[in-house]
């Protein structure tokens, strides 16, 4: 890829660009949502949950990831 | 260590191939997921969920790690660096996050394959919207990474600004 344009990077002394702040907020929200889903629903639940014949119903969150 | 131009082009080619390959593989998984939800043929539906697990190990996981590795090499071997520019940093975080999610999801693939392999399980219980949901999310996330790679929006991290100041001091001193 082309190397950084030295002229445009001089302008970067002005601080964090707005797109970075917006991106950062969206990323934090996405990660938080993912963590909430992971710990409340567990990673293996489809609609109605998965049940294998003869196995316990559902999966406790995080149990498969130790 | 900055790579010479030819090596840089080779590293870039490897990284683009792996990253776009990863994206393409996810698109195929989305197609399989939709097929699993919509096909009226029992063998097709079971086949989809049986095939997803080995296909993910053979294609998705290697592409994920290859994209991460080649991206890291590409960044460290050029003046972009890995932590100097926000777009590079965000791409790295996206790749790491997507790879972690994929590795966690391999267990889901295993479970879905187990359900599909059981002939006594009703087809309605074999079908699962989860792969479609995750494939769409993965595509969106990797498309964002792709856009960042092409547009390279401006923005130096604090570490990048410090490095830039050091380089300016060195060039002024010379």
gemmi code that builds the backbone of each chain (N, CA, C; Angstrom):
import gemmi

chains = {
    "A": [
        ("UNK", (0.847, -1.196, 0.000), (0.000, 0.000, 0.000), (0.873, 1.234, 0.000)),
        ("UNK", (0.375, 2.318, -0.475), (1.166, 3.538, -0.564), (1.498, 4.004, 0.838)),
        ("UNK", (2.685, 4.587, 1.000), (3.117, 5.044, 2.307), (2.317, 6.254, 2.748)),
        ("UNK", (2.347, 6.561, 4.028), (1.582, 7.713, 4.516), (1.988, 8.992, 3.799)),
        ("UNK", (0.971, 9.826, 3.520), (1.274, 11.112, 2.876), (1.750, 12.062, 3.969)),
        ("UNK", (2.992, 12.492, 3.869), (3.566, 13.248, 4.992), (2.822, 14.569, 5.199)),
        ("UNK", (2.328, 15.191, 4.108), (1.637, 16.470, 4.278), (0.358, 16.307, 5.079)),
        ("UNK", (-0.432, 15.283, 4.727), (-1.714, 15.143, 5.409), (-1.514, 14.748, 6.858)),
        ("UNK", (-0.441, 14.035, 7.138), (-0.226, 13.609, 8.518), (0.195, 14.760, 9.403)),
        ("UNK", (0.740, 15.819, 8.829), (1.095, 16.979, 9.646), (-0.168, 17.533, 10.306)),
        ("UNK", (-1.322, 17.466, 9.575), (-2.569, 17.980, 10.125), (-3.060, 17.157, 11.300)),
        ("UNK", (-2.501, 15.968, 11.486), (-3.027, 15.084, 12.525), (-2.592, 15.479, 13.910)),
        ("UNK", (-1.839, 16.579, 14.029), (-1.496, 17.068, 15.358), (-2.691, 17.699, 16.044)),
        ("UNK", (-3.801, 17.847, 15.325), (-4.939, 18.552, 15.889), (-5.765, 17.686, 16.823)),
        ("UNK", (-5.435, 16.420, 16.991), (-6.172, 15.596, 17.939), (-6.925, 14.484, 17.254)),
        ("UNK", (-7.807, 13.845, 18.049), (-8.522, 12.672, 17.549), (-9.616, 13.094, 16.574)),
        ("UNK", (-9.609, 12.555, 15.349), (-10.643, 12.907, 14.379), (-12.023, 12.427, 14.826)),
        ("UNK", (-13.055, 13.076, 14.309), (-14.418, 12.745, 14.717), (-14.778, 11.309, 14.349)),
        ("UNK", (-14.306, 10.855, 13.163), (-14.695, 9.514, 12.725), (-14.186, 8.463, 13.717)),
        ("UNK", (-13.027, 8.726, 14.334), (-12.456, 7.796, 15.300), (-13.351, 7.725, 16.536)),
        ("UNK", (-13.829, 8.891, 16.984), (-14.694, 8.916, 18.184), (-15.997, 8.174, 17.896)),
        ("UNK", (-16.584, 8.433, 16.720), (-17.845, 7.768, 16.361), (-17.628, 6.264, 16.259)),
        ("UNK", (-16.552, 5.899, 15.577), (-16.204, 4.496, 15.406), (-15.987, 3.817, 16.745)),
        ("UNK", (-15.290, 4.513, 17.618), (-14.990, 3.965, 18.929), (-16.251, 3.711, 19.733)),
        ("UNK", (-17.179, 4.660, 19.681), (-18.444, 4.505, 20.428), (-19.231, 3.328, 19.872)),
        ("UNK", (-19.327, 3.244, 18.538), (-20.057, 2.133, 17.912), (-19.405, 0.802, 18.288)),
        ("UNK", (-18.089, 0.752, 18.266), (-17.369, -0.486, 18.596), (-17.644, -0.909, 20.030)),
        ("UNK", (-17.611, 0.040, 20.946), (-17.861, -0.286, 22.355), (-19.281, -0.838, 22.521)),
        ("UNK", (-20.242, -0.197, 21.845), (-21.638, -0.649, 21.933), (-21.763, -2.077, 21.383)),
        ("UNK", (-21.134, -2.331, 20.239), (-21.213, -3.669, 19.619), (-20.614, -4.716, 20.541)),
        ("UNK", (-19.447, -4.425, 21.106), (-18.785, -5.396, 21.988), (-19.630, -5.634, 23.241)),
        ("UNK", (-20.199, -4.557, 23.786), (-21.046, -4.705, 24.983), (-22.275, -5.555, 24.665)),
        ("UNK", (-22.894, -5.289, 23.512), (-24.073, -6.079, 23.102), (-23.696, -7.543, 22.971)),
        ("UNK", (-22.547, -7.780, 22.361), (-22.096, -9.151, 22.184), (-21.892, -9.836, 23.525)),
        ("UNK", (-21.255, -9.142, 24.454), (-21.004, -9.727, 25.773), (-22.317, -10.002, 26.508)),
        ("UNK", (-23.262, -9.063, 26.385), (-24.568, -9.255, 27.041), (-25.257, -10.490, 26.460)),
        ("UNK", (-25.243, -10.593, 25.110), (-25.876, -11.752, 24.462), (-25.189, -13.042, 24.876)),
        ("UNK", (-23.859, -12.993, 24.945), (-23.086, -14.186, 25.272), (-23.419, -14.678, 26.663)),
        ("UNK", (-23.532, -13.772, 27.616), (-23.731, -14.196, 28.997), (-25.187, -14.388, 29.375)),
        ("UNK", (-26.101, -13.858, 28.573), (-27.512, -14.069, 28.900), (-28.096, -15.232, 28.117)),
        ("UNK", (-27.742, -15.309, 26.788), (-28.337, -16.365, 25.973), (-27.408, -17.538, 25.773)),
        ("UNK", (-26.086, -17.304, 25.887), (-25.140, -18.367, 25.576), (-24.857, -18.369, 24.088)),
        ("UNK", (-23.732, -18.958, 23.660), (-23.325, -18.881, 22.257), (-24.007, -19.885, 21.351)),
        ("UNK", (-24.703, -20.882, 21.904), (-25.173, -21.956, 21.055), (-26.675, -22.007, 20.909)),
        ("UNK", (-27.360, -20.961, 21.341), (-28.813, -21.030, 21.259), (-29.290, -20.440, 19.944)),
        ("UNK", (-29.984, -21.252, 19.173), (-30.700, -20.722, 18.014), (-32.088, -20.390, 18.497)),
        ("UNK", (-33.073, -20.210, 17.597), (-34.423, -19.954, 18.067), (-34.946, -21.201, 18.747)),
        ("UNK", (-35.487, -21.056, 19.932), (-35.990, -22.182, 20.692), (-34.917, -23.004, 21.345)),
        ("UNK", (-33.657, -22.710, 21.120), (-32.576, -23.465, 21.748), (-32.299, -24.766, 21.022)),
        ("UNK", (-31.089, -25.259, 21.180), (-30.713, -26.513, 20.557), (-30.875, -27.625, 21.555)),
        ("UNK", (-31.485, -28.725, 21.134), (-31.569, -29.877, 22.038), (-31.125, -31.107, 21.286)),
        ("UNK", (-30.073, -31.729, 21.823), (-29.663, -33.012, 21.278), (-30.392, -34.098, 22.049)),
        ("UNK", (-30.842, -35.100, 21.364), (-31.563, -36.164, 22.036), (-30.665, -36.792, 23.080)),
        ("UNK", (-31.193, -36.865, 24.306), (-30.436, -37.495, 25.384), (-29.467, -36.558, 26.063)),
        ("UNK", (-29.347, -35.319, 25.607), (-28.419, -34.391, 26.259), (-29.212, -33.335, 27.001)),
        ("UNK", (-28.592, -32.697, 27.997), (-29.318, -31.673, 28.758), (-29.757, -30.542, 27.842)),
        ("UNK", (-30.897, -29.956, 28.152), (-31.385, -28.902, 27.267), (-30.567, -27.645, 27.471)),
        ("UNK", (-30.305, -26.972, 26.398), (-29.619, -25.685, 26.423), (-28.173, -25.823, 26.867)),
        ("UNK", (-27.474, -24.702, 26.903), (-26.078, -24.678, 27.318), (-25.906, -23.534, 28.271)),
        ("UNK", (-25.204, -23.748, 29.337), (-24.948, -22.625, 30.245), (-23.950, -21.703, 29.574)),
        ("UNK", (-24.138, -20.421, 29.662), (-23.278, -19.480, 28.970), (-21.822, -19.645, 29.353)),
        ("UNK", (-20.978, -19.720, 28.353), (-19.545, -19.781, 28.618), (-19.061, -21.148, 29.004)),
        ("UNK", (-19.943, -22.144, 29.101), (-19.494, -23.441, 29.614), (-18.597, -24.156, 28.630)),
        ("UNK", (-18.736, -23.827, 27.340), (-17.948, -24.554, 26.355), (-16.640, -23.867, 26.057)),
        ("UNK", (-16.377, -22.770, 26.726), (-15.228, -21.985, 26.316), (-14.142, -21.927, 27.344)),
        ("UNK", (-14.106, -22.888, 28.249), (-13.044, -22.891, 29.277), (-11.785, -23.507, 28.687)),
    ],
    "B": [
        ("UNK", (11.429, -2.785, 10.847), (12.255, -2.886, 9.628), (11.372, -2.647, 8.401)),
        ("UNK", (11.758, -1.684, 7.593), (10.945, -1.349, 6.420), (11.297, -2.292, 5.282)),
        ("UNK", (10.275, -2.866, 4.679), (10.496, -3.823, 3.594), (10.862, -3.091, 2.308)),
        ("UNK", (11.719, -3.683, 1.474), (11.964, -3.108, 0.142), (10.694, -3.208, -0.698)),
        ("UNK", (10.568, -2.360, -1.727), (9.305, -2.256, -2.486), (8.756, -3.586, -3.007)),
        ("UNK", (9.621, -4.448, -3.508), (9.116, -5.706, -4.074), (8.511, -6.596, -2.987)),
        ("UNK", (9.200, -6.651, -1.863), (8.707, -7.471, -0.753), (7.417, -6.889, -0.194)),
        ("UNK", (7.348, -5.547, -0.207), (6.158, -4.857, 0.271), (4.959, -5.213, -0.604)),
        ("UNK", (5.175, -5.259, -1.904), (4.092, -5.588, -2.846), (3.659, -7.038, -2.639)),
        ("UNK", (4.630, -7.917, -2.387), (4.304, -9.323, -2.157), (3.484, -9.464, -0.877)),
        ("UNK", (3.900, -8.754, 0.161), (3.171, -8.803, 1.439), (1.758, -8.231, 1.265)),
        ("UNK", (1.654, -7.159, 0.496), (0.338, -6.546, 0.249), (-0.554, -7.513, -0.523)),
        ("UNK", (0.007, -8.163, -1.522), (-0.760, -9.134, -2.311), (-1.274, -10.254, -1.412)),
        ("UNK", (-0.387, -10.753, -0.546), (-0.791, -11.835, 0.365), (-1.913, -11.356, 1.279)),
        ("UNK", (-1.782, -10.146, 1.799), (-2.779, -9.645, 2.743), (-4.132, -9.413, 2.063)),
        ("UNK", (-4.128, -8.803, 0.898), (-5.385, -8.554, 0.186), (-6.048, -9.881, -0.186)),
        ("UNK", (-5.250, -10.828, -0.651), (-5.788, -12.139, -1.028), (-6.451, -12.826, 0.164)),
        ("UNK", (-5.763, -12.818, 1.300), (-6.305, -13.483, 2.491), (-7.555, -12.760, 3.006)),
        ("UNK", (-7.508, -11.435, 3.024), (-8.628, -10.667, 3.578), (-9.871, -10.791, 2.698)),
        ("UNK", (-9.688, -10.620, 1.408), (-10.836, -10.728, 0.501), (-11.293, -12.193, 0.411)),
        ("UNK", (-10.333, -13.096, 0.505), (-10.687, -14.521, 0.528), (-11.564, -14.854, 1.721)),
        ("UNK", (-11.226, -14.288, 2.857), (-12.018, -14.476, 4.087), (-13.440, -13.956, 3.870)),
        ("UNK", (-13.518, -12.773, 3.271), (-14.822, -12.166, 2.985), (-15.643, -13.065, 2.057)),
        ("UNK", (-14.975, -13.569, 1.016), (-15.664, -14.435, 0.060), (-16.134, -15.729, 0.699)),
        ("UNK", (-15.302, -16.284, 1.569), (-15.676, -17.528, 2.249), (-16.910, -17.317, 3.122)),
        ("UNK", (-16.975, -16.175, 3.783), (-18.146, -15.875, 4.616), (-19.395, -15.739, 3.749)),
        ("UNK", (-19.225, -15.143, 2.556), (-20.368, -15.024, 1.634), (-20.889, -16.411, 1.256)),
        ("UNK", (-19.990, -17.353, 1.053), (-20.401, -18.721, 0.742), (-21.158, -19.330, 1.925)),
        ("UNK", (-20.658, -19.058, 3.142), (-21.343, -19.576, 4.326), (-22.735, -18.965, 4.471)),
        ("UNK", (-22.865, -17.700, 4.080), (-24.187, -17.073, 4.111), (-25.122, -17.797, 3.152)),
        ("UNK", (-24.620, -18.109, 1.965), (-25.437, -18.838, 0.989), (-25.843, -20.211, 1.537)),
        ("UNK", (-24.911, -20.891, 2.187), (-25.221, -22.199, 2.787), (-26.257, -22.052, 3.900)),
        ("UNK", (-26.094, -21.007, 4.699), (-27.025, -20.778, 5.805), (-28.441, -20.557, 5.281)),
        ("UNK", (-28.553, -19.776, 4.202), (-29.866, -19.517, 3.611), (-30.440, -20.804, 3.029)),
        ("UNK", (-29.565, -21.589, 2.400), (-30.000, -22.874, 1.845), (-30.528, -23.789, 2.949)),
        ("UNK", (-29.833, -23.813, 4.061), (-30.251, -24.651, 5.178), (-31.610, -24.259, 5.723)),
        ("UNK", (-31.927, -22.980, 5.619), (-33.200, -22.486, 6.165), (-34.349, -22.637, 5.168)),
        ("UNK", (-34.016, -22.678, 3.871), (-35.086, -22.603, 2.872), (-35.301, -23.895, 2.075)),
        ("UNK", (-34.284, -24.729, 1.994), (-34.444, -25.917, 1.156), (-35.502, -26.859, 1.730)),
        ("UNK", (-36.245, -27.480, 0.826), (-37.283, -28.440, 1.240), (-36.756, -29.860, 1.217)),
        ("UNK", (-35.518, -30.031, 0.754), (-34.918, -31.365, 0.687), (-34.211, -31.658, 2.014)),
        ("UNK", (-34.636, -32.725, 2.666), (-34.075, -33.059, 3.984), (-32.569, -33.309, 3.900)),
        ("UNK", (-32.140, -34.000, 2.845), (-30.707, -34.320, 2.720), (-29.878, -33.057, 2.534)),
        ("UNK", (-30.440, -32.111, 1.770), (-29.733, -30.850, 1.542), (-29.580, -30.088, 2.847)),
        ("UNK", (-30.664, -30.011, 3.603), (-30.635, -29.267, 4.871), (-29.610, -29.891, 5.812)),
        ("UNK", (-29.684, -31.206, 5.982), (-28.722, -31.870, 6.886), (-27.297, -31.726, 6.342)),
        ("UNK", (-27.166, -31.835, 5.029), (-25.849, -31.730, 4.403), (-25.202, -30.381, 4.663)),
        ("UNK", (-26.010, -29.329, 4.613), (-25.500, -27.974, 4.854), (-24.843, -27.870, 6.230)),
        ("UNK", (-25.555, -28.320, 7.245), (-25.031, -28.172, 8.617), (-23.911, -29.160, 8.898)),
        ("UNK", (-23.916, -30.290, 8.194), (-22.809, -31.247, 8.340), (-21.541, -30.696, 7.701)),
        ("UNK", (-21.707, -30.000, 6.574), (-20.550, -29.495, 5.824), (-19.949, -28.233, 6.431)),
        ("UNK", (-20.767, -27.482, 7.133), (-20.293, -26.178, 7.634), (-19.099, -26.322, 8.562)),
        ("UNK", (-19.138, -27.312, 9.452), (-18.060, -27.409, 10.436), (-16.705, -27.689, 9.784)),
        ("UNK", (-16.583, -28.759, 8.972), (-15.277, -29.006, 8.352), (-14.850, -27.900, 7.393)),
        ("UNK", (-15.845, -27.305, 6.725), (-15.512, -26.211, 5.806), (-14.983, -24.997, 6.570)),
        ("UNK", (-15.543, -24.741, 7.716), (-15.086, -23.613, 8.533), (-13.640, -23.843, 8.996)),
        ("UNK", (-13.348, -25.053, 9.436), (-11.969, -25.371, 9.863), (-10.998, -25.279, 8.695)),
        ("UNK", (-11.483, -25.704, 7.506), (-10.585, -25.760, 6.347), (-10.379, -24.400, 5.693)),
        ("UNK", (-11.390, -23.530, 5.816), (-11.331, -22.273, 5.057), (-11.401, -21.027, 5.948)),
        ("UNK", (-12.454, -20.938, 6.743), (-12.658, -19.698, 7.516), (-11.531, -19.443, 8.511)),
        ("UNK", (-11.193, -20.452, 9.294), (-10.178, -20.270, 10.335), (-8.803, -19.952, 9.725)),
        ("UNK", (-8.327, -20.710, 8.713), (-7.034, -20.355, 8.118), (-7.017, -18.958, 7.518)),
        ("UNK", (-8.115, -18.579, 6.829), (-8.157, -17.237, 6.246), (-8.119, -16.164, 7.327)),
        ("UNK", (-8.798, -16.418, 8.428), (-8.824, -15.431, 9.507), (-7.418, -15.187, 10.041)),
        ("UNK", (-6.722, -16.276, 10.362), (-5.363, -16.129, 10.901), (-4.397, -15.589, 9.862)),
        ("UNK", (-4.574, -16.005, 8.613), (-3.688, -15.516, 7.559), (-3.875, -14.022, 7.351)),
        ("UNK", (-5.114, -13.571, 7.403), (-5.390, -12.144, 7.239), (-4.760, -11.344, 8.376)),
        ("UNK", (-4.885, -11.874, 9.566), (-4.306, -11.212, 10.750), (-2.781, -11.162, 10.647)),
        ("UNK", (-2.199, -12.297, 10.283), (-0.738, -12.376, 10.218), (-0.184, -11.483, 9.114)),
        ("UNK", (-0.760, -11.598, 7.905), (-0.251, -10.803, 6.784), (-0.484, -9.314, 7.015)),
        ("UNK", (-1.572, -8.982, 7.650), (-1.838, -7.572, 7.961), (-0.814, -7.024, 8.939)),
        ("UNK", (-0.462, -7.820, 9.918), (0.542, -7.407, 10.899), (1.904, -7.226, 10.235)),
        ("UNK", (2.275, -8.184, 9.393), (3.552, -8.089, 8.668), (3.557, -6.851, 7.778)),
        ("UNK", (2.444, -6.640, 7.076), (2.317, -5.505, 6.166), (2.447, -4.182, 6.924)),
        ("UNK", (1.864, -4.105, 8.081), (1.914, -2.863, 8.864), (3.304, -2.619, 9.419)),
        ("UNK", (3.873, -3.649, 10.028), (5.178, -3.471, 10.663), (6.287, -3.261, 9.630)),
        ("UNK", (6.075, -3.755, 8.407), (7.104, -3.652, 7.391), (7.034, -2.387, 6.556)),
        ("UNK", (6.095, -1.503, 6.893), (5.980, -0.229, 6.183), (5.969, 0.906, 7.201)),
        ("UNK", (6.005, 2.133, 6.715), (6.000, 3.280, 7.630), (4.624, 3.515, 8.255)),
        ("UNK", (3.616, 2.775, 7.782), (2.289, 2.911, 8.411), (2.337, 2.465, 9.870)),
        ("UNK", (3.089, 1.382, 10.137), (3.147, 0.862, 11.495), (1.835, 0.213, 11.898)),
        ("UNK", (1.857, -0.409, 13.080), (0.666, -1.129, 13.540), (-0.210, -0.275, 14.447)),
        ("UNK", (0.403, 0.691, 15.137), (-0.347, 1.475, 16.122), (-0.288, 2.980, 15.888)),
        ("UNK", (0.262, 3.399, 14.741), (0.443, 4.834, 14.519), (-0.799, 5.501, 13.945)),
        ("UNK", (-1.531, 4.758, 13.114), (-2.696, 5.334, 12.438), (-3.953, 4.625, 12.905)),
        ("UNK", (-5.002, 5.428, 13.130), (-6.247, 4.857, 13.654), (-6.850, 3.821, 12.709)),
        ("UNK", (-6.755, 4.058, 11.401), (-7.401, 3.115, 10.488), (-6.735, 1.737, 10.575)),
        ("UNK", (-5.400, 1.718, 10.752), (-4.680, 0.456, 10.891), (-5.065, -0.220, 12.213)),
        ("UNK", (-5.133, 0.600, 13.255), (-5.458, 0.069, 14.582), (-6.862, -0.537, 14.594)),
        ("UNK", (-7.810, 0.183, 13.981), (-9.177, -0.333, 13.941), (-9.267, -1.603, 13.110)),
        ("UNK", (-8.532, -1.660, 12.019), (-8.519, -2.880, 11.199), (-7.979, -4.049, 12.007)),
        ("UNK", (-6.931, -3.787, 12.778), (-6.354, -4.841, 13.610), (-7.375, -5.320, 14.643)),
        ("UNK", (-8.038, -4.372, 15.294), (-9.023, -4.736, 16.315), (-10.191, -5.499, 15.699)),
        ("UNK", (-10.638, -5.059, 14.528), (-11.736, -5.756, 13.842), (-11.317, -7.189, 13.534)),
        ("UNK", (-10.113, -7.362, 13.013), (-9.645, -8.709, 12.652), (-9.515, -9.608, 13.876)),
        ("UNK", (-8.971, -9.064, 14.940), (-8.815, -9.851, 16.170), (-10.187, -10.238, 16.717)),
        ("UNK", (-11.100, -9.269, 16.769), (-12.448, -9.512, 17.285), (-13.168, -10.562, 16.445)),
        ("UNK", (-13.112, -10.408, 15.124), (-13.791, -11.357, 14.225), (-13.191, -12.755, 14.354)),
        ("UNK", (-11.888, -12.849, 14.532), (-11.241, -14.151, 14.677), (-11.652, -14.823, 15.985)),
        ("UNK", (-11.727, -14.042, 17.050), (-12.155, -14.599, 18.344), (-13.592, -15.110, 18.252)),
        ("UNK", (-14.472, -14.297, 17.662), (-15.873, -14.710, 17.505), (-15.944, -15.999, 16.694)),
        ("UNK", (-15.144, -16.070, 15.627), (-15.149, -17.269, 14.779), (-14.734, -18.502, 15.580)),
        ("UNK", (-13.678, -18.372, 16.361), (-13.195, -19.516, 17.137), (-14.245, -19.973, 18.161)),
        ("UNK", (-14.924, -19.001, 18.766), (-16.007, -19.353, 19.703), (-17.118, -20.060, 18.945)),
        ("UNK", (-17.412, -19.584, 17.740), (-18.532, -20.102, 16.950), (-18.280, -21.500, 16.411)),
        ("UNK", (-17.017, -21.946, 16.404), (-16.715, -23.297, 15.923), (-17.445, -24.346, 16.760)),
        ("UNK", (-17.660, -24.027, 18.032), (-18.406, -24.947, 18.886), (-19.850, -25.051, 18.424)),
        ("UNK", (-20.408, -23.930, 17.995), (-21.776, -23.930, 17.476), (-21.859, -24.769, 16.207)),
        ("UNK", (-20.858, -24.636, 15.332), (-20.832, -25.462, 14.118), (-20.840, -26.939, 14.489)),
        ("UNK", (-20.062, -27.286, 15.521), (-19.953, -28.687, 15.943), (-21.297, -29.204, 16.440)),
        ("UNK", (-21.959, -28.377, 17.221), (-23.264, -28.778, 17.771), (-24.301, -28.915, 16.666)),
        ("UNK", (-24.318, -27.962, 15.733), (-25.286, -28.023, 14.625), (-25.031, -29.262, 13.768)),
        ("UNK", (-23.770, -29.615, 13.568), (-23.439, -30.810, 12.781), (-23.926, -32.062, 13.512)),
        ("UNK", (-23.776, -32.057, 14.828), (-24.235, -33.192, 15.622), (-25.748, -33.374, 15.518)),
        ("UNK", (-26.464, -32.258, 15.557), (-27.928, -32.310, 15.438), (-28.324, -32.797, 14.046)),
        ("UNK", (-27.627, -32.289, 13.024), (-27.947, -32.669, 11.644), (-27.648, -34.139, 11.378)),
        ("UNK", (-26.645, -34.676, 12.066), (-26.255, -36.068, 11.841), (-27.221, -37.048, 12.487)),
        ("UNK", (-28.041, -36.550, 13.427), (-28.977, -37.423, 14.123), (-30.246, -37.576, 13.284)),
        ("UNK", (-30.476, -38.762, 12.718), (-31.642, -38.931, 11.829), (-32.978, -38.853, 12.570)),
        ("UNK", (-32.938, -38.966, 13.896), (-34.197, -38.924, 14.652), (-34.636, -37.489, 14.956)),
        ("UNK", (-33.751, -36.522, 14.727), (-34.105, -35.122, 14.997), (-34.921, -34.575, 13.835)),
        ("UNK", (-36.025, -33.950, 14.171), (-36.904, -33.381, 13.161), (-36.193, -32.268, 12.385)),
        ("UNK", (-36.522, -32.173, 11.088), (-35.853, -31.195, 10.231), (-36.011, -29.769, 10.747)),
        ("UNK", (-37.145, -29.492, 11.332), (-37.394, -28.141, 11.852), (-36.399, -27.787, 12.943)),
        ("UNK", (-35.940, -28.787, 13.679), (-34.958, -28.543, 14.742), (-33.536, -28.524, 14.199)),
        ("UNK", (-33.329, -29.123, 13.032), (-32.004, -29.076, 12.400), (-31.739, -27.670, 11.871)),
        ("UNK", (-32.780, -27.075, 11.280), (-32.624, -25.705, 10.724), (-32.283, -24.724, 11.843)),
        ("UNK", (-31.371, -23.802, 11.541), (-30.936, -22.846, 12.556), (-30.614, -21.505, 11.899)),
        ("UNK", (-31.235, -20.411, 12.364), (-30.965, -19.096, 11.764), (-29.636, -18.488, 12.224)),
        ("UNK", (-28.998, -19.108, 13.201), (-27.771, -18.523, 13.760), (-26.656, -18.331, 12.729)),
        ("UNK", (-26.354, -19.319, 11.866), (-25.280, -19.094, 10.876), (-25.581, -17.926, 9.943)),
        ("UNK", (-26.851, -17.752, 9.561), (-27.197, -16.626, 8.694), (-26.931, -15.315, 9.404)),
        ("UNK", (-27.388, -15.225, 10.633), (-27.203, -14.018, 11.438), (-25.716, -13.690, 11.595)),
        ("UNK", (-24.929, -14.691, 11.947), (-23.500, -14.444, 12.181), (-22.759, -14.143, 10.887)),
        ("UNK", (-23.175, -14.799, 9.782), (-22.521, -14.539, 8.499), (-22.767, -13.100, 8.052)),
        ("UNK", (-23.992, -12.623, 8.217), (-24.310, -11.236, 7.842), (-23.491, -10.261, 8.684)),
        ("UNK", (-23.441, -10.497, 9.978), (-22.653, -9.620, 10.864), (-21.182, -9.634, 10.474)),
        ("UNK", (-20.660, -10.827, 10.208), (-19.246, -10.962, 9.846), (-18.955, -10.219, 8.537)),
        ("UNK", (-19.870, -10.351, 7.575), (-19.689, -9.652, 6.297), (-19.647, -8.141, 6.513)),
        ("UNK", (-20.569, -7.643, 7.319), (-20.617, -6.193, 7.583), (-19.330, -5.722, 8.234)),
        ("UNK", (-18.891, -6.465, 9.244), (-17.689, -6.082, 9.992), (-16.458, -6.087, 9.080)),
        ("UNK", (-16.337, -7.123, 8.263), (-15.162, -7.203, 7.382), (-15.255, -6.204, 6.228)),
        ("UNK", (-16.474, -5.851, 5.829), (-16.617, -4.804, 4.817), (-16.138, -3.471, 5.377)),
        ("UNK", (-16.444, -3.215, 6.628), (-15.960, -1.991, 7.280), (-14.437, -1.975, 7.262)),
        ("UNK", (-13.827, -3.113, 7.586), (-12.358, -3.206, 7.566), (-11.830, -2.938, 6.157)),
        ("UNK", (-12.542, -3.460, 5.171), (-12.156, -3.258, 3.776), (-12.210, -1.795, 3.385)),
        ("UNK", (-13.282, -1.136, 3.800), (-13.448, 0.300, 3.501), (-12.327, 1.104, 4.150)),
        ("UNK", (-12.010, 0.771, 5.388), (-10.905, 1.456, 6.076), (-9.605, 1.273, 5.308)),
        ("UNK", (-9.377, 0.071, 4.789), (-8.126, -0.225, 4.083), (-8.014, 0.567, 2.788)),
        ("UNK", (-9.137, 0.785, 2.131), (-9.121, 1.488, 0.837), (-9.065, 2.996, 1.057)),
        ("UNK", (-9.899, 3.507, 1.946), (-9.991, 4.955, 2.125), (-8.901, 5.521, 3.051)),
        ("UNK", (-8.408, 4.693, 3.960), (-7.346, 5.097, 4.889), (-7.635, 6.490, 5.486)),
        ("UNK", (-8.715, 6.635, 6.214), (-9.042, 7.965, 6.768), (-7.938, 8.464, 7.693)),
        ("UNK", (-7.759, 9.763, 7.637), (-6.678, 10.401, 8.390), (-6.888, 10.275, 9.888)),
        ("UNK", (-5.768, 10.227, 10.599), (-5.824, 10.244, 12.058), (-4.671, 9.479, 12.651)),
        ("UNK", (-3.788, 10.233, 13.339), (-2.659, 9.607, 14.027), (-3.049, 9.338, 15.470)),
        ("UNK", (-2.652, 8.204, 15.969), (-2.851, 7.910, 17.381), (-1.857, 8.748, 18.199)),
        ("UNK", (-2.034, 8.861, 19.509), (-1.037, 9.568, 20.327), (0.365, 8.995, 20.142)),
        ("UNK", (0.454, 7.667, 20.044), (1.743, 7.019, 19.783), (2.290, 7.441, 18.423)),
        ("UNK", (1.421, 7.515, 17.417), (1.825, 7.926, 16.083), (2.290, 9.367, 16.049)),
        ("UNK", (1.601, 10.239, 16.806), (2.003, 11.653, 16.862), (3.374, 11.788, 17.509)),
        ("UNK", (3.599, 10.977, 18.549), (4.893, 11.020, 19.234), (6.002, 10.574, 18.274)),
        ("UNK", (5.745, 9.505, 17.547), (6.728, 8.991, 16.584), (6.999, 10.029, 15.495)),
        ("UNK", (5.956, 10.709, 15.056), (6.113, 11.719, 14.011), (6.984, 12.862, 14.521)),
        ("UNK", (6.743, 13.291, 15.774), (7.550, 14.372, 16.360), (9.007, 13.947, 16.471)),
        ("UNK", (9.263, 12.709, 16.885), (10.631, 12.195, 16.993), (11.310, 12.202, 15.631)),
        ("UNK", (10.568, 11.780, 14.598), (11.152, 11.726, 13.256), (11.458, 13.123, 12.746)),
        ("UNK", (10.588, 14.076, 13.059), (10.826, 15.456, 12.624), (12.064, 16.021, 13.311)),
        ("UNK", (12.214, 15.703, 14.610), (13.383, 16.185, 15.357), (14.653, 15.614, 14.756)),
        ("UNK", (14.582, 14.320, 14.400), (15.761, 13.672, 13.827), (16.108, 14.288, 12.488)),
        ("UNK", (15.119, 14.558, 11.661), (15.402, 15.108, 10.336), (15.847, 16.563, 10.457)),
        ("UNK", (15.366, 17.291, 11.459), (15.811, 18.677, 11.680), (17.260, 18.707, 12.152)),
        ("UNK", (17.576, 17.722, 13.043), (18.942, 17.641, 13.575), (19.934, 17.339, 12.467)),
        ("UNK", (19.490, 16.551, 11.474), (20.383, 16.216, 10.358), (20.516, 17.418, 9.425)),
    ],
}
model = gemmi.Model(1)
for chain_id, residues in chains.items():
    chain = gemmi.Chain(chain_id)
    for i, (resn, *xyz) in enumerate(residues, 1):
        res = gemmi.Residue()
        res.name, res.seqid = resn, gemmi.SeqId(i, " ")
        for name, pos in zip(("N", "CA", "C"), xyz):
            atom = gemmi.Atom()
            atom.name, atom.element = name, gemmi.Element(name[0])
            atom.pos, atom.b_iso = gemmi.Position(*pos), 0.0
            res.add_atom(atom)
        chain.add_residue(res)
    model.add_chain(chain)
structure = gemmi.Structure()
structure.add_model(model)
structure.setup_entities()
